[in-house]
Amino acid sequence: MHELGICDAVLKTVDGIAKQEQLTVVSRVTLEVGMLSGVVPAFLADCWQAVIDGTPYAQTELAIETINGLARCEDCGHEFSADLEKLYCPKCMSRRLTPLTGTDLTIKEIEGD
């Protein structure tokens, strides 16, 4: 489960930014998770709780926004909404695809005082 490592890295990044910005409290962290990133949002939420337990961020909420995946078929050129469950072109059924969007995981916002 690589989501645990991702949450640990996010927390370290948030901690560095909080110190740099002199935030005394971080109330919420918002992540954007692409549908083609291979990251399972529900697993992220569970892992977040494990990573923040016993830290100064124990009350920090994690908000997850999913970003749709867009792919282009290399055989017919069709662009379509894609997810990891259906990785084939709906027009020609090819599996030769290039992801265009939805592969990223980004810290969108850190809220605090």
N, CA, C and O of each residue as an XYZ file, in Angstrom:
452
protein
N       0.852     -1.183      0.000
C       0.000      0.000      0.000
C       0.892      1.237      0.000
O       1.387      1.649      1.049
N       1.093      1.822     -1.162
C       1.962      2.991     -1.273
C       1.292      4.261     -0.750
O       1.954      5.290     -0.612
N      -0.001      4.208     -0.458
C      -0.691      5.382      0.082
C      -0.113      5.814      1.424
O      -0.111      7.005      1.736
N       0.380      4.867      2.226
C       0.993      5.214      3.507
C       2.239      6.074      3.285
O       2.433      7.079      3.970
N       3.071      5.681      2.339
C       4.268      6.465      2.015
C       3.914      7.829      1.456
O       4.590      8.819      1.736
N       2.853      7.878      0.665
C       2.400      9.160      0.105
C       1.945     10.080      1.224
O       2.302     11.258      1.244
N       1.156      9.552      2.160
C       0.675     10.376      3.275
C       1.834     10.877      4.134
O       1.829     12.019      4.595
N       2.819     10.017      4.342
C       3.995     10.426      5.113
C       4.726     11.565      4.413
O       5.139     12.529      5.059
N       4.889     11.461      3.096
C       5.554     12.522      2.330
C       4.729     13.805      2.330
O       5.286     14.898      2.428
N       3.415     13.682      2.221
C       2.543     14.871      2.268
C       2.674     15.548      3.620
O       2.793     16.772      3.687
N       2.655     14.774      4.698
C       2.770     15.361      6.036
C       4.110     16.083      6.219
O       4.154     17.160      6.814
N       5.183     15.508      5.722
C       6.498     16.164      5.818
C       6.507     17.468      5.028
O       7.073     18.465      5.476
N       5.885     17.460      3.862
C       5.804     18.680      3.055
C       4.960     19.735      3.756
O       5.343     20.904      3.814
N       3.819     19.328      4.286
C       2.938     20.251      5.010
C       3.661     20.824      6.222
O       3.564     22.020      6.497
N       4.379     19.980      6.944
C       5.122     20.448      8.118
C       6.162     21.493      7.723
O       6.302     22.513      8.398
N       6.883     21.250      6.647
C       7.873     22.228      6.187
C       7.248     23.549      5.786
O       7.775     24.612      6.116
N       6.138     23.493      5.081
C       5.449     24.716      4.660
C       4.869     25.443      5.870
O       4.940     26.669      5.954
N       4.297     24.690      6.803
C       3.714     25.302      8.011
C       4.793     26.049      8.803
O       4.553     27.149      9.302
N       5.960     25.457      8.911
C       7.059     26.121      9.628
C       7.533     27.349      8.864
O       7.782     28.397      9.461
N       7.657     27.225      7.564
C       8.101     28.345      6.728
C       7.112     29.508      6.799
O       7.516     30.669      6.857
N       5.821     29.193      6.793
C       4.781     30.228      6.830
C       4.385     30.616      8.265
O       3.500     31.446      8.469
N       5.041     30.015      9.235
C       4.800     30.279     10.653
C       3.341     30.042     11.045
O       2.736     30.848     11.752
N       2.796     28.936     10.578
C       1.435     28.555     10.958
C       1.491     27.820     12.291
O       2.302     26.912     12.469
N       0.639     28.206     13.216
C       0.593     27.514     14.504
C      -0.325     26.307     14.460
O      -0.141     25.353     15.215
N      -1.324     26.348     13.569
C      -2.276     25.251     13.412
C      -2.548     25.028     11.925
O      -2.750     25.981     11.172
N      -2.551     23.786     11.521
C      -2.993     23.434     10.176
C      -4.304     22.679     10.355
O      -4.330     21.576     10.900
N      -5.388     23.286      9.892
C      -6.704     22.690     10.113
C      -7.126     21.734      9.003
O      -7.898     20.803      9.235
N      -6.614     21.971      7.798
C      -7.069     21.153      6.672
C      -6.023     21.137      5.565
O      -5.380     22.147      5.278
N      -5.868     19.976      4.955
C      -5.004     19.806      3.790
C      -5.887     19.244      2.674
O      -6.587     18.249      2.863
N      -5.846     19.890      1.518
C      -6.629     19.427      0.372
C      -5.688     18.859     -0.681
O      -4.746     19.520     -1.117
N      -5.964     17.613     -1.085
C      -5.192     16.956     -2.123
C      -6.058     16.770     -3.363
O      -7.250     16.478     -3.264
N      -5.447     16.941     -4.521
C      -6.081     16.585     -5.787
C      -5.469     15.258     -6.229
O      -4.251     15.135     -6.349
N      -6.319     14.277     -6.467
C      -5.857     12.944     -6.839
C      -6.433     12.589     -8.205
O      -7.650     12.529     -8.378
N      -5.564     12.358     -9.160
C      -5.994     11.980    -10.499
C      -6.510     10.557    -10.547
O      -5.971      9.668     -9.889
N      -7.550     10.349    -11.324
C      -8.153      9.019    -11.451
C      -7.203      8.004    -12.095
O      -7.404      6.797    -11.960
N      -6.185      8.482    -12.785
C      -5.208      7.595    -13.425
C      -3.881      7.548    -12.668
O      -2.887      7.035    -13.181
N      -3.870      8.083    -11.455
C      -2.623      8.155    -10.678
C      -2.255      6.825    -10.030
O      -1.101      6.620     -9.652
N      -3.217      5.926     -9.898
C      -2.953      4.669     -9.213
C      -3.107      4.771     -7.710
O      -2.841      3.809     -6.989
N      -3.532      5.924     -7.233
C      -3.732      6.159     -5.801
C      -5.216      5.992     -5.492
O      -6.070      6.531     -6.196
N      -5.516      5.242     -4.433
C      -6.900      4.993     -4.032
C      -7.280      6.008     -2.943
O      -6.752      5.949     -1.832
N      -8.193      6.937     -3.257
C      -8.557      7.973     -2.283
C      -8.982      7.431     -0.916
O      -8.604      8.004      0.107
N      -9.745      6.361     -0.871
C     -10.183      5.798      0.421
C      -8.989      5.308      1.242
O      -8.973      5.455      2.464
N      -7.998      4.730      0.579
C      -6.796      4.285      1.284
C      -6.002      5.477      1.800
O      -5.427      5.421      2.887
N      -5.969      6.561      1.017
C      -5.284      7.778      1.468
C      -5.898      8.283      2.757
O      -5.184      8.631      3.697
N      -7.218      8.325      2.801
C      -7.918      8.829      3.991
C      -7.574      7.982      5.217
O      -7.323      8.523      6.293
N      -7.562      6.656      5.058
C      -7.221      5.778      6.184
C      -5.772      5.964      6.611
O      -5.478      6.040      7.804
N      -4.883      6.034      5.656
C      -3.459      6.186      5.964
C      -3.165      7.539      6.607
O      -2.286      7.642      7.462
N      -3.894      8.570      6.201
C      -3.706      9.897      6.778
C      -3.903      9.833      8.292
O      -3.116     10.401      9.051
N      -4.944      9.147      8.721
C      -5.216      9.034     10.154
C      -4.062      8.356     10.880
O      -3.697      8.764     11.982
N      -3.495      7.339     10.280
C      -2.366      6.636     10.888
C      -1.125      7.519     10.957
O      -0.393      7.483     11.947
N      -0.884      8.304      9.923
C       0.322      9.131      9.853
C       0.257     10.326     10.817
O       1.274     10.708     11.395
N      -0.917     10.907     10.989
C      -1.009     12.097     11.850
C      -1.189     11.760     13.327
O      -1.036     12.636     14.178
N      -1.510     10.510     13.645
C      -1.732     10.105     15.030
C      -0.490     10.385     15.878
O       0.616      9.966     15.539
N      -0.692     11.096     16.979
C       0.406     11.397     17.891
C       1.306     12.540     17.453
O       2.355     12.768     18.055
N       0.911     13.257     16.415
C       1.707     14.393     15.930
C       0.961     15.690     16.222
O      -0.203     15.653     16.624
N       1.611     16.839     16.027
C       0.903     18.114     16.167
C      -0.216     18.292     15.136
O      -1.003     19.234     15.231
N      -0.286     17.400     14.162
C      -1.300     17.483     13.106
C      -2.447     16.492     13.330
O      -3.208     16.205     12.406
N      -2.567     15.981     14.529
C      -3.558     14.945     14.831
C      -4.998     15.383     14.547
O      -5.868     14.536     14.344
N      -5.258     16.673     14.529
C      -6.610     17.171     14.262
C      -6.761     17.723     12.846
O      -7.800     18.291     12.510
N      -5.744     17.563     12.026
C      -5.780     18.102     10.667
C      -6.630     17.228      9.760
O      -6.392     16.028      9.629
N      -7.620     17.844      9.141
C      -8.517     17.143      8.230
C      -7.856     16.986      6.863
O      -7.138     17.875      6.406
N      -8.101     15.869      6.229
C      -7.642     15.646      4.858
C      -8.852     15.673      3.945
O      -9.786     14.888      4.113
N      -8.833     16.577      2.978
C      -9.883     16.639      1.956
C      -9.281     16.135      0.655
O      -8.165     16.505      0.291
N     -10.021     15.294     -0.037
C      -9.529     14.711     -1.283
C     -10.487     15.066     -2.414
O     -11.686     14.797     -2.345
N      -9.931     15.676     -3.451
C     -10.698     15.988     -4.655
C     -10.163     15.115     -5.779
O      -8.957     15.094     -6.027
N     -11.041     14.402     -6.454
C     -10.592     13.550     -7.548
C     -10.663     14.319     -8.870
O     -11.593     15.087     -9.117
N      -9.664     14.090     -9.700
C      -9.559     14.729    -11.007
C      -9.756     13.643    -12.068
O      -9.065     12.624    -12.065
N     -10.690     13.873    -12.957
C     -10.964     12.892    -14.014
C      -9.752     12.669    -14.895
O      -8.945     13.571    -15.122
N      -9.647     11.454    -15.382
C      -8.582     11.115    -16.303
C      -9.045     11.274    -17.749
O     -10.169     10.915    -18.101
N      -8.177     11.806    -18.559
C      -8.449     11.941    -19.985
C      -7.321     11.222    -20.710
O      -6.147     11.410    -20.392
N      -7.689     10.392    -21.690
C      -6.687      9.634    -22.443
C      -6.949      9.767    -23.938
O      -8.061     10.069    -24.370
N      -5.887      9.531    -24.719
C      -5.999      9.527    -26.176
C      -5.582      8.143    -26.675
O      -4.566      7.589    -26.255
N      -6.383      7.613    -27.568
C      -6.069      6.329    -28.193
C      -4.987      6.550    -29.248
O      -5.118      7.428    -30.102
N      -3.934      5.765    -29.190
C      -2.839      5.882    -30.150
C      -3.200      5.269    -31.507
O      -2.545      5.554    -32.510
N      -4.227      4.440    -31.542
C      -4.615      3.805    -32.796
C      -5.611      4.633    -33.596
O      -5.462      4.775    -34.810
N      -6.631      5.185    -32.928
C      -7.657      5.918    -33.679
C      -7.713      7.414    -33.350
O      -8.429      8.166    -34.011
N      -6.960      7.850    -32.332
C      -6.914      9.269    -31.988
C      -8.051      9.762    -31.109
O      -8.088     10.939    -30.749
N      -8.974      8.884    -30.762
C     -10.123      9.271    -29.934
C      -9.655      9.670    -28.534
O      -8.839      8.977    -27.925
N     -10.177     10.795    -28.028
C      -9.915     11.226    -26.652
C     -11.158     10.959    -25.829
O     -12.279     11.214    -26.271
N     -10.948     10.437    -24.617
C     -12.082     10.032    -23.802
C     -11.740     10.072    -22.316
O     -10.572     10.072    -21.925
N     -12.784     10.105    -21.507
C     -12.638     10.040    -20.056
C     -12.245      8.620    -19.691
O     -12.909      7.664    -20.094
N     -11.170      8.478    -18.929
C     -10.644      7.154    -18.611
C     -10.442      6.994    -17.109
O     -10.211      7.964    -16.387
N     -10.533      5.760    -16.664
C     -10.168      5.434    -15.292
C      -9.461      4.087    -15.291
O      -9.433      3.398    -16.310
N      -8.899      3.714    -14.168
C      -8.100      2.491    -14.103
C      -8.931      1.233    -14.311
O      -8.376      0.178    -14.617
N     -10.231      1.320    -14.153
C     -11.101      0.158    -14.349
C     -11.364     -0.129    -15.825
O     -11.647     -1.269    -16.193
N     -11.274      0.895    -16.669
C     -11.586      0.739    -18.095
C     -10.483      1.381    -18.927
O     -10.659      2.465    -19.483
N      -9.354      0.702    -19.003
C      -8.223      1.258    -19.742
C      -8.176      0.719    -21.172
O      -7.254      0.001    -21.558
N      -9.194      1.088    -21.939
C      -9.233      0.767    -23.356
C     -10.086      1.826    -24.049
O     -10.941      2.461    -23.432
N      -9.840      1.996    -25.303
C     -10.576      2.984    -26.088
C     -12.014      2.497    -26.301
O     -12.213      1.379    -26.776
N     -13.007      3.304    -25.964
C     -14.392      2.879    -26.161
C     -14.798      2.849    -27.640
O     -15.820      2.263    -27.998
N     -13.994      3.483    -28.487
C     -14.320      3.536    -29.912
C     -13.779      2.327    -30.677
O     -14.501      1.719    -31.467
N     -12.500      1.976    -30.443
C     -11.889      0.886    -31.218
C     -11.386     -0.274    -30.346
O     -10.875     -1.269    -30.861
N     -11.537     -0.135    -29.017
C     -11.151     -1.162    -28.037
C      -9.633     -1.346    -27.880
O      -9.196     -2.289    -27.220
N      -8.844     -0.479    -28.465
C      -7.389     -0.560    -28.333
C      -6.972     -0.251    -26.896
O      -7.641      0.498    -26.184
N      -5.872     -0.836    -26.497
C      -5.290     -0.557    -25.178
C      -4.025      0.303    -25.305
O      -3.321      0.523    -24.320
N      -3.747      0.776    -26.499
C      -2.594      1.661    -26.719
C      -3.051      3.094    -26.456
O      -3.549      3.779    -27.349
N      -2.870      3.527    -25.214
C      -3.395      4.818    -24.768
C      -2.283      5.702    -24.242
O      -1.266      5.224    -23.739
N      -2.498      6.996    -24.367
C      -1.626      7.991    -23.755
C      -2.465      8.809    -22.784
O      -3.445      9.432    -23.193
N      -2.097      8.821    -21.493
C      -2.849      9.651    -20.551
C      -2.572     11.132    -20.808
O      -1.427     11.526    -21.028
N      -3.611     11.934    -20.779
C      -3.481     13.373    -20.985
C      -3.651     14.142    -19.679
O      -2.952     15.126    -19.440
N      -4.568     13.700    -18.843
C      -4.785     14.308    -17.525
C      -5.141     13.200    -16.534
O      -5.460     12.076    -16.922
N      -5.079     13.539    -15.255
C      -5.527     12.615    -14.223
C      -4.461     11.694    -13.681
O      -4.781     10.700    -13.029
N      -3.187     12.002    -13.936
C      -2.118     11.144    -13.435
C      -1.418     11.738    -12.206
O      -0.558     11.088    -11.611
N      -1.773     12.943    -11.831
C      -1.063     13.649    -10.764
C      -1.701     13.467     -9.388
O      -2.870     13.105     -9.259
N      -0.896     13.729     -8.381
C      -1.350     13.891     -7.009
C      -0.708     15.182     -6.533
O       0.517     15.302     -6.513
N      -1.540     16.154     -6.148
C      -1.052     17.493     -5.844
C      -1.615     17.991     -4.517
O      -2.792     17.793     -4.217
N      -0.768     18.634     -3.731
C      -1.275     19.354     -2.564
C      -1.862     20.657     -3.102
O      -1.135     21.542     -3.552
N      -3.169     20.756     -3.047
C      -3.859     21.908     -3.597
C      -3.882     23.073     -2.606
O      -3.683     24.227     -2.987
N      -4.127     22.763     -1.340
C      -4.294     23.840     -0.358
C      -3.944     23.357      1.036
O      -4.192     22.206      1.395
N      -3.365     24.258      1.813
C      -3.090     24.033      3.226
C      -3.766     25.178      3.974
O      -3.417     26.343      3.782
N      -4.727     24.845      4.821
C      -5.439     25.864      5.587
C      -4.939     25.869      7.025
O      -4.795     24.815      7.643
N      -4.681     27.039      7.545
C      -4.221     27.134      8.916
C      -4.154     28.565      9.400
O      -4.488     29.509      8.684
N      -3.716     28.696     10.631
C      -3.552     29.994     11.278
C      -2.147     30.142     11.794
O      -1.808     31.174     12.374
